[in-house]
Amino acid sequence: MNLLKSMISNAEKLYNLIANDPKKKQSLFLIALNNPKSALDKICDMGKELNITVTKEEVIEYLTSIDDEQTKLWLIKARGGL
C-alpha cells in the first residue's frame, strides 16, 4: 500500500511540475492534440528525466482523480474513446 501511495504521489508531483512549467506544458499540449496516447508516453519520459518514476497507469489513475473537465475529456480520448 505504501508503494502505491508513493507512486500516486510521484504522479501528482510530476503533474504539478509539468503544470507549472510553461514549456513542458505547451509541449505536452501539442503532443496531446495530435496523439493523446503518445502524450502518456511523453509524461512518463518527462518523469524519467526528472527522476520521478511513473507508469501510464499511475498517470491515468491520478488524472482521473482531478476535478477538471478538460483533463477528463483528454483521458477519454487517450483511452481510445471519442
PyMOL CGO cylinders between C-alpha atoms (Angstrom):
from pymol import cmd
from pymol.cgo import CYLINDER

trace = [
    CYLINDER, 0.00, 0.00, 0.00, 2.84, 2.46, 0.75, 0.3, 1, 1, 1, 1, 1, 1,
    CYLINDER, 2.84, 2.46, 0.75, 4.34, 1.75, -2.67, 0.3, 1, 1, 1, 1, 1, 1,
    CYLINDER, 4.34, 1.75, -2.67, 1.02, 2.62, -4.31, 0.3, 1, 1, 1, 1, 1, 1,
    CYLINDER, 1.02, 2.62, -4.31, 0.78, 5.84, -2.32, 0.3, 1, 1, 1, 1, 1, 1,
    CYLINDER, 0.78, 5.84, -2.32, 4.36, 6.65, -3.28, 0.3, 1, 1, 1, 1, 1, 1,
    CYLINDER, 4.36, 6.65, -3.28, 3.62, 6.12, -6.97, 0.3, 1, 1, 1, 1, 1, 1,
    CYLINDER, 3.62, 6.12, -6.97, 0.44, 8.18, -6.79, 0.3, 1, 1, 1, 1, 1, 1,
    CYLINDER, 0.44, 8.18, -6.79, 2.45, 10.87, -5.04, 0.3, 1, 1, 1, 1, 1, 1,
    CYLINDER, 2.45, 10.87, -5.04, 5.01, 10.70, -7.86, 0.3, 1, 1, 1, 1, 1, 1,
    CYLINDER, 5.01, 10.70, -7.86, 2.24, 11.17, -10.42, 0.3, 1, 1, 1, 1, 1, 1,
    CYLINDER, 2.24, 11.17, -10.42, 0.91, 14.15, -8.51, 0.3, 1, 1, 1, 1, 1, 1,
    CYLINDER, 0.91, 14.15, -8.51, 4.40, 15.60, -8.10, 0.3, 1, 1, 1, 1, 1, 1,
    CYLINDER, 4.40, 15.60, -8.10, 5.09, 15.20, -11.81, 0.3, 1, 1, 1, 1, 1, 1,
    CYLINDER, 5.09, 15.20, -11.81, 1.71, 16.69, -12.73, 0.3, 1, 1, 1, 1, 1, 1,
    CYLINDER, 1.71, 16.69, -12.73, 2.43, 19.75, -10.61, 0.3, 1, 1, 1, 1, 1, 1,
    CYLINDER, 2.43, 19.75, -10.61, 5.91, 20.19, -12.11, 0.3, 1, 1, 1, 1, 1, 1,
    CYLINDER, 5.91, 20.19, -12.11, 4.55, 19.99, -15.65, 0.3, 1, 1, 1, 1, 1, 1,
    CYLINDER, 4.55, 19.99, -15.65, 1.60, 22.27, -14.85, 0.3, 1, 1, 1, 1, 1, 1,
    CYLINDER, 1.60, 22.27, -14.85, 3.98, 24.92, -13.51, 0.3, 1, 1, 1, 1, 1, 1,
    CYLINDER, 3.98, 24.92, -13.51, 6.47, 24.74, -16.40, 0.3, 1, 1, 1, 1, 1, 1,
    CYLINDER, 6.47, 24.74, -16.40, 5.07, 26.60, -19.43, 0.3, 1, 1, 1, 1, 1, 1,
    CYLINDER, 5.07, 26.60, -19.43, 7.49, 24.94, -21.90, 0.3, 1, 1, 1, 1, 1, 1,
    CYLINDER, 7.49, 24.94, -21.90, 6.75, 21.41, -20.72, 0.3, 1, 1, 1, 1, 1, 1,
    CYLINDER, 6.75, 21.41, -20.72, 3.03, 22.14, -20.54, 0.3, 1, 1, 1, 1, 1, 1,
    CYLINDER, 3.03, 22.14, -20.54, 2.94, 23.58, -24.09, 0.3, 1, 1, 1, 1, 1, 1,
    CYLINDER, 2.94, 23.58, -24.09, 5.00, 20.70, -25.49, 0.3, 1, 1, 1, 1, 1, 1,
    CYLINDER, 5.00, 20.70, -25.49, 2.70, 18.15, -23.90, 0.3, 1, 1, 1, 1, 1, 1,
    CYLINDER, 2.70, 18.15, -23.90, -0.40, 20.03, -25.07, 0.3, 1, 1, 1, 1, 1, 1,
    CYLINDER, -0.40, 20.03, -25.07, 0.82, 19.94, -28.69, 0.3, 1, 1, 1, 1, 1, 1,
    CYLINDER, 0.82, 19.94, -28.69, 1.55, 16.22, -28.49, 0.3, 1, 1, 1, 1, 1, 1,
    CYLINDER, 1.55, 16.22, -28.49, -1.85, 15.55, -26.91, 0.3, 1, 1, 1, 1, 1, 1,
    CYLINDER, -1.85, 15.55, -26.91, -3.65, 17.40, -29.72, 0.3, 1, 1, 1, 1, 1, 1,
    CYLINDER, -3.65, 17.40, -29.72, -2.24, 15.05, -32.33, 0.3, 1, 1, 1, 1, 1, 1,
    CYLINDER, -2.24, 15.05, -32.33, -1.88, 11.81, -30.43, 0.3, 1, 1, 1, 1, 1, 1,
    CYLINDER, -1.88, 11.81, -30.43, -3.26, 11.64, -26.88, 0.3, 1, 1, 1, 1, 1, 1,
    CYLINDER, -3.26, 11.64, -26.88, -1.83, 8.16, -26.31, 0.3, 1, 1, 1, 1, 1, 1,
    CYLINDER, -1.83, 8.16, -26.31, 1.70, 9.28, -27.09, 0.3, 1, 1, 1, 1, 1, 1,
    CYLINDER, 1.70, 9.28, -27.09, 1.22, 12.12, -24.59, 0.3, 1, 1, 1, 1, 1, 1,
    CYLINDER, 1.22, 12.12, -24.59, 1.10, 9.47, -21.86, 0.3, 1, 1, 1, 1, 1, 1,
    CYLINDER, 1.10, 9.47, -21.86, 4.47, 8.18, -23.06, 0.3, 1, 1, 1, 1, 1, 1,
    CYLINDER, 4.47, 8.18, -23.06, 5.83, 11.72, -23.01, 0.3, 1, 1, 1, 1, 1, 1,
    CYLINDER, 5.83, 11.72, -23.01, 4.59, 12.26, -19.46, 0.3, 1, 1, 1, 1, 1, 1,
    CYLINDER, 4.59, 12.26, -19.46, 6.43, 9.12, -18.35, 0.3, 1, 1, 1, 1, 1, 1,
    CYLINDER, 6.43, 9.12, -18.35, 9.55, 10.24, -20.26, 0.3, 1, 1, 1, 1, 1, 1,
    CYLINDER, 9.55, 10.24, -20.26, 9.41, 13.62, -18.53, 0.3, 1, 1, 1, 1, 1, 1,
    CYLINDER, 9.41, 13.62, -18.53, 9.21, 11.77, -15.23, 0.3, 1, 1, 1, 1, 1, 1,
    CYLINDER, 9.21, 11.77, -15.23, 12.33, 9.77, -16.06, 0.3, 1, 1, 1, 1, 1, 1,
    CYLINDER, 12.33, 9.77, -16.06, 14.18, 12.98, -16.96, 0.3, 1, 1, 1, 1, 1, 1,
    CYLINDER, 14.18, 12.98, -16.96, 13.21, 14.46, -13.59, 0.3, 1, 1, 1, 1, 1, 1,
    CYLINDER, 13.21, 14.46, -13.59, 13.90, 11.21, -11.70, 0.3, 1, 1, 1, 1, 1, 1,
    CYLINDER, 13.90, 11.21, -11.70, 10.22, 10.81, -10.85, 0.3, 1, 1, 1, 1, 1, 1,
    CYLINDER, 10.22, 10.81, -10.85, 9.23, 7.30, -11.90, 0.3, 1, 1, 1, 1, 1, 1,
    CYLINDER, 9.23, 7.30, -11.90, 5.62, 6.81, -13.01, 0.3, 1, 1, 1, 1, 1, 1,
    CYLINDER, 5.62, 6.81, -13.01, 3.76, 4.39, -15.26, 0.3, 1, 1, 1, 1, 1, 1,
    CYLINDER, 3.76, 4.39, -15.26, 0.99, 5.25, -17.71, 0.3, 1, 1, 1, 1, 1, 1,
    CYLINDER, 0.99, 5.25, -17.71, -1.50, 3.57, -15.40, 0.3, 1, 1, 1, 1, 1, 1,
    CYLINDER, -1.50, 3.57, -15.40, -0.38, 5.69, -12.45, 0.3, 1, 1, 1, 1, 1, 1,
    CYLINDER, -0.38, 5.69, -12.45, -0.68, 8.85, -14.51, 0.3, 1, 1, 1, 1, 1, 1,
    CYLINDER, -0.68, 8.85, -14.51, -4.18, 7.87, -15.65, 0.3, 1, 1, 1, 1, 1, 1,
    CYLINDER, -4.18, 7.87, -15.65, -5.19, 6.99, -12.09, 0.3, 1, 1, 1, 1, 1, 1,
    CYLINDER, -5.19, 6.99, -12.09, -4.00, 10.35, -10.80, 0.3, 1, 1, 1, 1, 1, 1,
    CYLINDER, -4.00, 10.35, -10.80, -5.56, 12.32, -13.66, 0.3, 1, 1, 1, 1, 1, 1,
    CYLINDER, -5.56, 12.32, -13.66, -8.93, 10.65, -13.10, 0.3, 1, 1, 1, 1, 1, 1,
    CYLINDER, -8.93, 10.65, -13.10, -8.86, 11.98, -9.53, 0.3, 1, 1, 1, 1, 1, 1,
    CYLINDER, -8.86, 11.98, -9.53, -8.58, 15.58, -10.73, 0.3, 1, 1, 1, 1, 1, 1,
    CYLINDER, -8.58, 15.58, -10.73, -11.84, 17.52, -10.96, 0.3, 1, 1, 1, 1, 1, 1,
    CYLINDER, -11.84, 17.52, -10.96, -11.11, 19.10, -14.34, 0.3, 1, 1, 1, 1, 1, 1,
    CYLINDER, -11.11, 19.10, -14.34, -13.41, 18.58, -17.31, 0.3, 1, 1, 1, 1, 1, 1,
    CYLINDER, -13.41, 18.58, -17.31, -10.69, 19.13, -19.96, 0.3, 1, 1, 1, 1, 1, 1,
    CYLINDER, -10.69, 19.13, -19.96, -8.43, 16.56, -18.32, 0.3, 1, 1, 1, 1, 1, 1,
    CYLINDER, -8.43, 16.56, -18.32, -11.25, 14.02, -18.18, 0.3, 1, 1, 1, 1, 1, 1,
    CYLINDER, -11.25, 14.02, -18.18, -12.10, 14.55, -21.86, 0.3, 1, 1, 1, 1, 1, 1,
    CYLINDER, -12.10, 14.55, -21.86, -8.44, 14.12, -22.80, 0.3, 1, 1, 1, 1, 1, 1,
    CYLINDER, -8.44, 14.12, -22.80, -8.28, 10.88, -20.78, 0.3, 1, 1, 1, 1, 1, 1,
    CYLINDER, -8.28, 10.88, -20.78, -11.30, 9.50, -22.65, 0.3, 1, 1, 1, 1, 1, 1,
    CYLINDER, -11.30, 9.50, -22.65, -9.57, 10.31, -25.92, 0.3, 1, 1, 1, 1, 1, 1,
    CYLINDER, -9.57, 10.31, -25.92, -6.25, 8.84, -24.72, 0.3, 1, 1, 1, 1, 1, 1,
    CYLINDER, -6.25, 8.84, -24.72, -8.02, 5.61, -23.81, 0.3, 1, 1, 1, 1, 1, 1,
    CYLINDER, -8.02, 5.61, -23.81, -9.36, 5.33, -27.35, 0.3, 1, 1, 1, 1, 1, 1,
    CYLINDER, -9.36, 5.33, -27.35, -12.78, 6.93, -26.95, 0.3, 1, 1, 1, 1, 1, 1,
    CYLINDER, -12.78, 6.93, -26.95, -14.26, 9.87, -28.83, 0.3, 1, 1, 1, 1, 1, 1,
]
cmd.load_cgo(trace, "trace")
